[in-house]
């Protein structure tokens, strides 16, 4: 009976894995098909002739390399700034008692409940007055403002899981509060910091609504804005869309692979006293 239950679990998980991975597989296959074959019937689950024409079009005609670089710059810088502010803000809210701390937390939570499009018009006017439209710096600033409340809340939760006794022990040994935070708390917090950075990066990397509103210049377009241009009034360039999707997934996969190793190192570093 136990073997039957195990076999059933394996079958269910196998089916779920296939269902989950098939869209990714289909995107890759579509990016490798010639344009006429994408719409051919019956459907072909593997290209009759493998071609890289869609990838060549991306970097030859669509200037996709510039869009990729813009997305990397915006996402990395914004995620790094959000993480630093979240680390400091979360520590303040978790370790210090001061008048208005509850109001600050409530304000952060309320901002997460407000639909973004409500603030779009005044935000657009503000960006225009500051001459930040069609500028990567302006987009970074908006992303940071959008993500800081959530990052601070997340980091506060991670800090509250770290015993205060660790900092007190370091301070007894002569460390300042800042030194105790950097040398003792931060190593234990590395998994939380990595999670916050990943969250910020992915949110900035995939964001379309704000980017398409504030960016119209070809030199400042990010990947989501560029991919949106493949959709026209009468047609959708599915080949280029699929190729762009494959290319855009690669940096995220690389980041996740790197951060995964970093998280493991952080867990062990915070648990061992040198």
Backbone bond lengths (Angstrom), bond angles and torsions (degrees), N, CA, C in turn:
res aa  C-N    CA-C-N  psi(-1)  N-CA   C-N-CA  omega(-1)  CA-C   N-CA-C  phi
1 X - - - 1.467 - - 1.531 110.77 -
2 X 1.354 114.63 -38.87 1.453 118.93 179.49 1.527 110.67 -66.58
3 X 1.339 116.35 -38.80 1.468 119.75 178.19 1.529 111.14 -63.89
4 X 1.333 115.36 -38.77 1.462 119.78 178.98 1.525 110.82 -63.91
5 X 1.335 116.25 -41.95 1.463 120.15 178.75 1.532 110.81 -64.52
6 X 1.336 116.34 -40.41 1.465 120.35 178.12 1.522 111.20 -63.99
7 X 1.338 116.27 -42.64 1.458 120.59 178.95 1.525 110.98 -63.12
8 X 1.344 116.34 -40.20 1.463 120.59 179.07 1.531 110.73 -63.56
9 X 1.338 116.54 -40.71 1.465 120.30 178.43 1.526 110.87 -63.51
10 X 1.330 116.13 -42.23 1.460 120.54 179.69 1.520 110.48 -62.51
11 X 1.334 116.56 -42.77 1.466 120.45 -179.78 1.527 110.69 -64.43
12 X 1.333 116.27 -46.23 1.470 120.29 -179.67 1.524 110.58 -61.77
13 X 1.337 116.97 -45.94 1.461 120.59 179.81 1.522 111.42 -65.49
14 X 1.353 116.70 -36.36 1.455 119.94 177.68 1.513 112.06 -64.77
15 X 1.333 116.29 -43.20 1.464 120.51 177.82 1.526 110.74 -63.84
16 X 1.335 115.54 -43.16 1.460 119.63 179.06 1.526 111.32 -62.98
17 X 1.326 117.18 -38.51 1.458 121.33 177.76 1.526 110.95 -63.42
18 X 1.330 116.69 -42.58 1.461 120.05 179.08 1.531 111.01 -63.94
19 X 1.325 115.65 -43.92 1.467 119.94 179.68 1.529 110.58 -62.20
20 X 1.332 116.44 -37.59 1.464 120.83 -178.15 1.525 111.76 -72.38
21 X 1.337 116.30 -40.86 1.455 120.45 -174.67 1.528 113.85 -84.66
22 X 1.331 117.94 -19.61 1.459 119.72 -175.51 1.528 113.03 -60.50
23 X 1.346 120.18 -43.21 1.479 117.96 177.52 1.526 112.75 -58.64
24 X 1.336 116.77 -38.99 1.464 119.55 177.74 1.525 110.75 -65.24
25 X 1.322 115.72 -43.08 1.454 120.11 178.04 1.520 110.71 -60.79
26 X 1.324 116.85 -43.11 1.465 120.81 -177.24 1.520 111.72 -66.40
27 X 1.336 117.10 -35.41 1.467 120.41 176.97 1.517 110.47 -64.50
28 X 1.337 116.39 -44.49 1.465 120.18 179.50 1.525 110.58 -63.23
29 X 1.331 116.60 -45.07 1.467 120.92 -179.66 1.526 110.81 -62.58
30 X 1.324 116.41 -42.92 1.466 120.32 179.33 1.514 111.42 -61.75
31 X 1.328 116.68 -37.66 1.466 119.45 -179.85 1.520 112.20 -68.03
32 X 1.336 117.62 -18.65 1.466 121.81 -178.34 1.529 113.10 -100.14
33 X 1.332 116.92 -1.31 1.466 120.62 -179.46 1.523 111.14 -89.77
34 X 1.330 117.97 147.13 1.476 120.20 168.82 1.524 109.59 -63.90
35 X 1.319 116.65 154.61 1.463 120.64 -175.22 1.530 113.40 -54.90
36 X 1.351 120.14 -45.79 1.471 118.52 -179.30 1.527 113.13 -64.46
37 X 1.313 116.87 -31.53 1.459 120.13 -176.52 1.527 112.63 -73.29
38 X 1.334 117.08 -20.41 1.472 119.84 179.87 1.522 110.76 -62.25
39 X 1.346 116.94 -34.15 1.468 121.09 -176.48 1.529 112.56 -104.90
40 X 1.316 116.96 9.03 1.466 119.67 -177.13 1.523 111.08 -73.49
41 X 1.324 115.26 148.03 1.469 122.52 175.30 1.522 108.53 -123.43
42 X 1.340 118.30 140.30 1.471 126.07 -1.64 1.523 111.82 -69.83
43 X 1.334 115.18 163.51 1.457 120.48 -178.04 1.520 110.99 -62.99
44 X 1.313 115.14 141.74 1.458 121.05 174.73 1.523 108.36 -108.38
45 X 1.322 114.48 126.54 1.461 119.03 -177.64 1.522 112.37 -88.89
46 X 1.310 116.98 2.54 1.454 123.01 171.52 1.518 107.45 -148.93
47 X 1.330 118.72 139.02 1.467 119.88 -176.16 1.526 112.08 -60.45
48 X 1.337 115.54 135.27 1.456 118.99 174.00 1.519 110.49 -66.56
49 X 1.324 116.12 -31.75 1.456 122.33 176.46 1.521 107.99 -140.07
50 X 1.331 116.42 113.66 1.458 120.97 -179.36 1.525 109.78 -72.12
51 X 1.314 116.47 128.61 1.457 121.33 179.87 1.520 109.50 -137.56
52 X 1.325 115.56 149.59 1.463 121.61 177.20 1.525 110.85 -111.59
53 X 1.327 115.69 24.43 1.467 119.85 -176.01 1.526 111.96 -63.36
54 X 1.335 115.97 -34.63 1.469 118.25 -179.15 1.524 111.24 -68.55
55 X 1.328 117.58 -37.06 1.463 120.66 176.72 1.531 110.54 -68.55
56 X 1.325 116.55 -38.24 1.460 120.13 177.78 1.522 110.92 -63.78
57 X 1.337 116.73 -39.90 1.461 120.74 178.59 1.528 110.90 -63.65
58 X 1.337 115.39 -37.83 1.460 118.92 -179.03 1.517 111.62 -57.92
59 X 1.316 116.42 -49.15 1.451 120.54 -172.62 1.524 112.74 -92.26
60 X 1.341 117.10 -13.77 1.466 119.48 -179.82 1.521 112.13 -93.69
61 X 1.325 116.28 -41.85 1.463 120.19 -173.31 1.527 112.83 -111.21
62 X 1.320 118.04 -33.59 1.464 120.60 -174.79 1.524 112.96 -91.87
63 X 1.347 118.43 -3.58 1.463 121.67 -179.37 1.525 110.82 55.08
64 X 1.338 114.96 43.49 1.460 120.06 -174.87 1.523 111.83 -67.57
65 X 1.330 117.32 -24.83 1.461 120.07 177.89 1.521 111.85 -60.60
66 X 1.335 116.50 -38.97 1.468 120.56 177.64 1.515 110.97 -65.92
67 X 1.341 116.76 -42.63 1.462 119.99 179.33 1.529 110.79 -64.22
68 X 1.326 116.14 -38.06 1.461 120.65 179.30 1.526 110.56 -65.22
69 X 1.318 116.15 -44.07 1.466 120.15 178.56 1.529 110.87 -63.85
70 X 1.333 117.15 -41.24 1.472 120.39 178.23 1.519 111.35 -60.84
71 X 1.323 116.88 -44.46 1.462 120.47 179.85 1.522 111.26 -64.02
72 X 1.336 116.54 -40.60 1.465 120.04 179.03 1.523 111.04 -63.55
73 X 1.330 116.70 -45.05 1.466 120.39 -179.17 1.526 110.59 -62.67
74 X 1.327 115.90 -50.42 1.465 120.33 -177.50 1.525 110.82 -62.18
75 X 1.327 117.79 -47.04 1.462 121.60 -174.93 1.526 111.85 -68.46
76 X 1.340 117.16 -44.59 1.467 120.45 -178.70 1.526 111.64 -66.54
77 X 1.325 116.72 -46.97 1.465 119.95 -178.11 1.526 110.81 -66.39
78 X 1.331 117.03 -47.81 1.461 120.11 -179.00 1.524 111.28 -63.07
79 X 1.332 117.71 -43.29 1.458 120.96 179.75 1.524 111.20 -64.43
80 X 1.335 117.34 -39.33 1.464 120.52 178.96 1.528 111.19 -65.34
81 X 1.335 116.76 -44.57 1.462 120.30 179.59 1.525 110.78 -64.94
82 X 1.316 116.55 -43.01 1.460 120.84 178.84 1.530 110.50 -61.88
83 X 1.314 117.12 -40.87 1.463 120.88 -179.42 1.525 110.88 -65.12
84 X 1.335 117.53 -44.57 1.468 120.81 179.41 1.528 110.46 -61.87
85 X 1.330 116.68 -46.83 1.466 119.82 179.45 1.525 110.30 -64.64
86 X 1.333 117.09 -39.75 1.458 120.30 178.40 1.519 112.34 -63.99
87 X 1.338 116.87 -39.38 1.472 120.95 178.34 1.527 110.47 -62.30
88 X 1.322 117.04 -46.98 1.463 120.43 -178.72 1.530 111.84 -71.71
89 X 1.328 115.75 -44.22 1.459 118.88 -179.59 1.513 112.45 -67.00
90 X 1.327 117.01 -41.34 1.458 120.55 178.42 1.509 111.92 -63.26
91 X 1.338 117.18 -38.97 1.468 120.87 178.12 1.523 110.27 -64.32
92 X 1.318 116.76 -42.57 1.464 120.67 179.94 1.523 111.46 -61.72
93 X 1.333 116.80 -44.65 1.458 120.18 -177.96 1.527 112.28 -72.20
94 X 1.329 117.28 -26.87 1.456 120.27 -177.32 1.525 113.01 -87.60
95 X 1.333 117.01 -30.32 1.466 119.99 -171.39 1.528 114.85 -108.28
96 X 1.323 119.04 -17.68 1.454 121.08 -176.25 1.525 110.43 -115.66
97 X 1.318 114.90 142.08 1.466 121.09 172.75 1.521 107.79 -106.26
98 X 1.314 116.64 124.38 1.458 121.16 -178.89 1.522 108.59 -150.98
99 X 1.318 117.69 154.00 1.468 120.43 179.76 1.525 111.22 -59.82
100 X 1.318 115.89 131.10 1.452 120.69 178.57 1.513 114.68 92.25
101 X 1.341 117.74 3.61 1.457 119.07 -179.88 1.533 110.72 -62.88
102 X 1.319 116.28 -42.12 1.467 119.71 177.98 1.515 111.91 -64.24
103 X 1.347 116.47 -36.55 1.464 120.18 179.11 1.524 110.84 -67.08
104 X 1.335 116.79 -36.76 1.460 120.09 178.12 1.530 110.46 -64.49
105 X 1.333 115.84 -45.23 1.462 119.38 178.36 1.524 111.09 -61.76
106 X 1.331 116.23 -42.11 1.466 120.30 178.87 1.518 111.14 -63.24
107 X 1.322 116.63 -41.07 1.473 120.22 178.57 1.517 110.77 -63.09
108 X 1.337 116.86 -42.34 1.464 120.31 177.72 1.525 111.09 -61.14
109 X 1.330 116.06 -43.01 1.464 119.22 -179.30 1.524 111.57 -67.30
110 X 1.330 116.85 -38.51 1.462 120.75 -179.45 1.519 110.97 -64.64
111 X 1.332 117.00 -37.64 1.460 119.60 179.87 1.525 112.06 -61.97
112 X 1.330 117.09 -27.59 1.456 119.92 179.26 1.526 112.24 -75.88
113 X 1.325 116.64 -14.95 1.465 120.66 -178.84 1.534 112.57 -94.47
114 X 1.322 117.12 -12.43 1.465 120.67 -176.17 1.521 109.39 -86.84
115 X 1.347 118.37 124.04 1.476 119.81 176.51 1.518 111.24 -59.52
116 X 1.312 115.32 138.34 1.462 120.49 -173.77 1.519 112.71 -64.25
117 X 1.334 117.64 -34.39 1.464 119.58 -174.65 1.525 112.21 -66.56
118 X 1.347 118.14 -18.23 1.462 120.45 178.80 1.527 110.51 -63.87
119 X 1.326 116.60 -37.13 1.467 120.95 -178.50 1.520 112.82 -92.97
120 X 1.325 117.50 6.05 1.459 119.88 -172.88 1.532 112.35 -66.26
121 X 1.330 117.34 -45.67 1.469 120.34 -177.56 1.527 112.12 -62.78
122 X 1.343 119.51 -53.87 1.475 117.66 178.26 1.524 112.82 -63.44
123 X 1.337 116.92 -32.73 1.464 119.66 178.24 1.525 110.81 -66.56
124 X 1.320 116.53 -38.89 1.470 120.20 178.15 1.535 110.54 -64.38
125 X 1.330 116.48 -43.01 1.466 119.90 178.89 1.522 110.96 -63.77
126 X 1.338 116.28 -39.98 1.459 120.02 178.49 1.525 111.14 -64.13
127 X 1.327 115.81 -43.96 1.467 119.68 178.90 1.529 110.93 -63.22
128 X 1.332 116.48 -36.80 1.460 120.46 178.96 1.528 110.93 -67.37
129 X 1.329 116.82 -43.06 1.462 120.60 179.67 1.530 111.57 -64.29
130 X 1.337 116.64 -32.92 1.465 121.13 -179.86 1.524 112.25 -87.17
131 X 1.332 116.67 1.32 1.470 122.19 -179.29 1.535 111.15 58.22
132 X 1.319 116.00 44.86 1.464 121.83 -178.86 1.528 112.49 -111.39
133 X 1.332 117.96 3.64 1.458 120.03 175.29 1.523 109.77 -70.64
134 X 1.327 116.00 144.65 1.467 122.30 -178.99 1.532 112.28 59.67
135 X 1.324 115.75 31.05 1.454 121.54 176.58 1.529 109.84 -128.27
136 X 1.318 116.32 135.52 1.461 119.73 178.81 1.525 111.01 -64.02
137 X 1.318 117.39 -34.45 1.464 120.41 179.35 1.526 110.89 -61.87
138 X 1.333 116.66 -39.57 1.455 119.92 177.69 1.509 112.46 -64.45
139 X 1.338 116.53 -41.15 1.460 120.63 178.65 1.527 110.64 -65.53
140 X 1.328 116.73 -40.72 1.470 120.02 176.82 1.527 110.60 -59.94
141 X 1.325 116.22 -44.04 1.465 121.02 -178.26 1.526 110.96 -60.66
142 X 1.324 116.62 -42.70 1.461 120.50 179.24 1.530 110.69 -65.69
143 X 1.322 116.73 -42.80 1.466 120.28 179.40 1.526 111.55 -62.75
144 X 1.325 116.30 -41.73 1.465 119.74 178.92 1.527 110.55 -61.95
145 X 1.336 116.43 -46.89 1.461 120.34 178.98 1.528 111.34 -61.39
146 X 1.318 116.95 -34.53 1.461 121.46 -177.98 1.522 111.80 -72.73
147 X 1.344 117.71 -35.08 1.464 121.61 -170.64 1.520 114.39 -99.16
148 X 1.314 118.51 -17.99 1.469 120.62 -176.46 1.529 113.05 -58.57
149 X 1.341 120.22 -45.57 1.474 117.86 179.90 1.527 113.48 -57.83
150 X 1.324 117.45 -46.58 1.462 119.85 -179.18 1.520 111.17 -65.49
151 X 1.339 117.22 -42.08 1.460 120.45 179.84 1.528 110.96 -63.09
152 X 1.321 117.65 -39.12 1.460 121.11 179.60 1.518 110.94 -65.98
153 X 1.318 116.30 -41.59 1.476 120.12 178.20 1.527 110.66 -63.19
154 X 1.326 116.30 -43.98 1.464 120.25 179.69 1.527 110.86 -62.54
155 X 1.336 117.45 -46.47 1.454 120.84 -178.73 1.528 111.13 -66.22
156 X 1.301 117.94 -35.23 1.473 120.00 176.64 1.522 110.11 -60.53
157 X 1.328 116.88 -41.75 1.462 119.96 178.36 1.521 112.34 -62.91
158 X 1.346 116.86 -39.03 1.468 119.80 177.76 1.524 111.25 -67.50
159 X 1.338 117.36 -40.62 1.465 120.33 179.77 1.521 111.26 -62.27
160 X 1.319 117.27 -38.35 1.456 120.10 -177.32 1.528 112.44 -67.71
161 X 1.345 117.11 -15.94 1.460 120.38 175.99 1.528 112.26 -84.80
162 X 1.331 116.60 -12.06 1.465 120.81 -179.71 1.529 108.18 -91.85
163 X 1.326 118.90 122.69 1.472 120.90 -178.92 1.529 112.07 -60.68
164 X 1.328 115.44 135.71 1.463 120.09 177.41 1.524 110.69 -64.11
165 X 1.347 116.74 -23.76 1.467 120.89 -178.82 1.529 111.96 -59.71
166 X 1.333 117.60 -28.06 1.461 120.12 178.29 1.529 110.98 -63.96
167 X 1.315 116.94 -43.98 1.457 120.59 178.50 1.521 111.05 -69.23
168 X 1.329 116.79 -40.80 1.458 120.10 -179.32 1.521 111.03 -62.59
169 X 1.342 116.05 -38.34 1.467 119.56 178.05 1.526 110.79 -64.66
170 X 1.322 116.61 -40.86 1.465 120.07 178.56 1.523 111.04 -65.88
171 X 1.333 117.38 -38.36 1.456 120.62 179.18 1.521 111.42 -68.84
172 X 1.328 117.34 -34.67 1.464 120.69 175.13 1.525 110.15 -62.30
173 X 1.341 115.92 -35.51 1.468 120.40 178.69 1.516 113.33 -77.27
174 X 1.349 117.40 0.77 1.452 120.55 174.77 1.510 115.72 109.60
175 X 1.315 118.32 -0.06 1.458 120.80 -179.63 1.527 110.68 -79.33
176 X 1.316 116.43 147.09 1.458 120.25 173.00 1.524 108.99 -76.21
177 X 1.346 115.74 172.68 1.464 118.33 178.11 1.527 110.80 -62.14
178 X 1.334 116.18 -42.49 1.462 119.19 178.34 1.525 110.83 -65.18
179 X 1.326 116.48 -41.01 1.458 119.74 178.58 1.518 112.24 -64.34
180 X 1.336 116.46 -39.44 1.464 120.12 177.37 1.522 110.86 -65.02
181 X 1.322 115.75 -37.24 1.462 119.64 179.06 1.529 110.78 -65.92
182 X 1.340 116.14 -46.27 1.461 120.21 -175.62 1.521 111.72 -71.61
183 X 1.322 117.51 -41.86 1.460 121.10 -172.37 1.520 114.15 -88.80
184 X 1.323 116.98 -26.22 1.471 119.61 -174.74 1.525 111.79 -111.62
185 X 1.334 115.94 -51.62 1.463 119.71 -172.79 1.527 111.42 -75.41
186 X 1.325 117.18 -46.37 1.464 120.93 -176.10 1.531 112.28 -57.25
187 X 1.359 119.79 -46.08 1.472 118.03 177.62 1.519 113.77 -58.14
188 X 1.336 117.24 -36.72 1.461 119.83 176.86 1.517 111.19 -71.15
189 X 1.347 115.77 -27.25 1.457 121.22 -175.65 1.527 113.54 -88.50
190 X 1.310 118.17 -0.30 1.458 120.46 -175.26 1.535 113.38 -54.54
191 X 1.332 119.85 -41.85 1.474 118.12 176.45 1.526 112.63 -58.79
192 X 1.332 116.55 -41.97 1.458 119.35 178.42 1.510 112.70 -67.09
193 X 1.328 116.41 -39.31 1.466 120.56 177.78 1.522 110.32 -64.11
194 X 1.334 116.10 -43.01 1.465 119.75 178.66 1.522 110.91 -63.17
195 X 1.330 117.16 -41.74 1.467 120.60 179.26 1.526 111.02 -63.46
196 X 1.324 116.44 -40.75 1.463 120.20 178.68 1.526 111.15 -64.97
197 X 1.333 116.31 -41.64 1.461 119.88 178.97 1.525 110.91 -64.41
198 X 1.325 116.77 -43.71 1.470 120.40 178.97 1.521 110.38 -61.21
199 X 1.333 116.24 -44.09 1.465 119.91 179.33 1.521 110.64 -59.19
200 X 1.331 116.55 -47.17 1.460 119.84 -179.67 1.513 112.18 -63.96
201 X 1.326 116.89 -42.36 1.464 120.54 -179.18 1.527 111.26 -63.19
202 X 1.320 116.87 -47.76 1.467 120.69 -177.38 1.529 110.58 -64.63
203 X 1.333 116.73 -40.71 1.462 119.72 179.43 1.531 110.90 -62.33
204 X 1.324 116.96 -44.05 1.467 120.17 179.35 1.525 111.37 -70.05
205 X 1.319 116.81 -37.49 1.464 121.31 -177.01 1.524 111.41 -65.82
206 X 1.324 116.91 -37.43 1.467 120.69 -174.87 1.526 113.60 -95.76
207 X 1.313 118.69 -7.77 1.459 121.13 -171.79 1.529 111.61 -69.47
208 X 1.324 116.77 131.65 1.473 122.92 -178.40 1.512 112.35 -118.62
209 X 1.322 118.16 -40.51 1.459 122.43 -169.82 1.533 111.52 -58.51
210 X 1.326 117.33 -52.17 1.469 120.31 -179.83 1.522 111.55 -71.41
211 X 1.333 116.09 -39.60 1.465 119.62 -177.64 1.524 111.55 -62.49
212 X 1.321 117.01 -42.48 1.461 119.92 -178.11 1.529 111.18 -73.33
213 X 1.336 116.69 -19.28 1.458 120.52 178.09 1.520 111.78 -82.05
214 X 1.326 116.64 -40.41 1.461 120.64 -173.56 1.525 113.92 -98.89
215 X 1.340 117.41 -13.15 1.460 120.49 -177.03 1.519 109.69 -118.52
216 X 1.321 116.18 122.70 1.454 121.56 176.87 1.523 111.57 -129.81
217 X 1.313 116.30 -14.17 1.460 121.41 -179.21 1.522 110.52 -78.26
218 X 1.327 116.78 139.35 1.462 121.20 179.37 1.522 111.70 -62.18
219 X 1.319 117.15 -34.28 1.463 121.00 -177.26 1.524 112.33 -71.95
220 X 1.332 117.53 -18.79 1.467 120.41 -174.97 1.529 112.99 -113.28
221 X 1.311 118.00 3.61 1.464 120.14 -178.35 1.524 111.32 -66.68
222 X 1.328 115.05 143.50 1.459 120.90 172.86 1.521 108.97 -99.64
223 X 1.327 116.92 174.75 1.462 120.53 -175.39 1.529 112.75 -59.93
224 X 1.334 120.58 -47.27 1.470 118.44 179.51 1.521 113.35 -58.46
225 X 1.336 117.17 -39.22 1.468 120.46 178.53 1.521 110.43 -66.41
226 X 1.332 116.30 -41.54 1.465 120.09 179.07 1.525 111.20 -65.00
227 X 1.324 117.30 -41.35 1.461 120.55 179.06 1.525 111.21 -65.96
228 X 1.310 116.83 -32.25 1.464 119.80 178.00 1.522 111.53 -65.05
229 X 1.335 116.67 -26.07 1.468 119.82 -179.81 1.529 112.13 -72.68
230 X 1.336 118.02 -14.09 1.458 120.41 175.87 1.537 111.72 -73.14
231 X 1.322 116.68 -12.56 1.465 121.94 177.83 1.521 108.32 -98.16
232 X 1.298 116.70 111.84 1.457 121.73 179.04 1.525 109.85 -109.08
233 X 1.316 115.69 -178.33 1.461 119.89 -177.23 1.519 112.38 -65.48
234 X 1.319 117.30 -32.74 1.458 120.37 -173.54 1.529 113.72 -117.79
235 X 1.302 118.13 -4.24 1.461 118.55 -173.27 1.526 110.24 -156.22
236 X 1.332 115.45 157.90 1.458 123.13 172.69 1.524 107.21 -128.16
237 X 1.303 116.42 124.72 1.464 120.97 179.41 1.525 108.38 -83.27
238 X 1.346 114.66 84.88 1.464 119.37 -173.98 1.524 112.11 -65.70
239 X 1.310 118.74 -34.62 1.461 120.96 -179.94 1.518 111.81 -62.92
240 X 1.328 116.23 -50.02 1.463 120.17 178.72 1.520 111.21 -67.47
241 X 1.330 116.40 -35.98 1.463 119.97 177.80 1.526 110.90 -61.77
242 X 1.332 116.75 -44.60 1.461 120.90 179.62 1.521 111.03 -65.59
243 X 1.329 116.71 -43.56 1.461 119.99 178.72 1.525 111.33 -62.33
244 X 1.329 116.64 -42.05 1.463 120.19 178.42 1.521 111.26 -64.43
245 X 1.325 116.93 -36.87 1.464 120.38 177.75 1.516 111.35 -63.64
246 X 1.330 116.67 -43.89 1.463 120.80 179.08 1.523 110.43 -61.25
247 X 1.331 116.48 -46.03 1.465 120.49 -179.32 1.526 110.91 -63.87
248 X 1.331 116.98 -40.19 1.466 120.38 -176.75 1.517 112.43 -70.62
249 X 1.325 117.86 -22.99 1.467 120.73 179.89 1.530 111.46 -76.98
250 X 1.315 117.40 -27.12 1.474 121.09 -173.75 1.532 112.58 -59.50
251 X 1.345 120.67 -50.49 1.475 118.82 -179.99 1.525 113.06 -59.65
252 X 1.327 116.97 -36.96 1.458 119.75 179.04 1.521 111.10 -65.41
253 X 1.327 117.23 -42.03 1.460 120.72 177.84 1.532 110.97 -63.32
254 X 1.324 116.64 -41.53 1.466 120.21 178.73 1.520 110.71 -63.13
255 X 1.341 116.72 -42.42 1.467 120.48 179.08 1.521 110.90 -62.91
256 X 1.317 117.01 -44.95 1.455 120.05 179.98 1.526 110.94 -61.76
257 X 1.336 117.07 -40.60 1.466 120.43 179.01 1.526 110.76 -63.16
258 X 1.337 116.79 -42.42 1.466 120.42 -179.38 1.524 111.23 -68.79
259 X 1.326 116.99 -44.79 1.459 121.23 -178.17 1.522 110.94 -67.13
260 X 1.327 117.25 -31.52 1.454 119.49 179.84 1.529 110.98 -60.75
261 X 1.323 116.45 -45.30 1.456 119.82 177.07 1.528 110.68 -64.37
262 X 1.309 116.70 -37.48 1.455 121.89 -179.03 1.528 111.15 -65.11
263 X 1.334 116.09 -39.02 1.461 120.13 179.10 1.520 110.52 -62.95
264 X 1.318 117.43 -43.99 1.457 121.03 179.62 1.521 110.46 -61.15
265 X 1.353 117.46 -43.70 1.461 121.04 178.26 1.532 110.93 -62.78
266 X 1.326 116.95 -37.26 1.462 120.81 179.94 1.511 112.17 -67.31
267 X 1.303 117.08 -39.28 1.464 120.58 178.42 1.529 111.31 -62.21
268 X 1.309 117.12 -43.78 1.466 120.12 -178.87 1.523 111.75 -74.96
269 X 1.345 116.69 -35.04 1.471 119.59 -178.38 1.521 111.70 -65.42
270 X 1.333 116.17 -36.06 1.459 118.66 -178.65 1.512 113.00 -79.79
271 X 1.303 118.47 -13.05 1.449 120.03 -175.74 1.525 113.18 -97.04
272 X 1.343 117.21 -13.25 1.459 120.98 -175.20 1.519 109.00 -112.33
273 X 1.311 116.61 129.64 1.469 120.95 178.47 1.511 109.12 -94.99
274 X 1.359 114.85 124.87 1.433 118.68 -177.86 1.530 112.45 -80.25
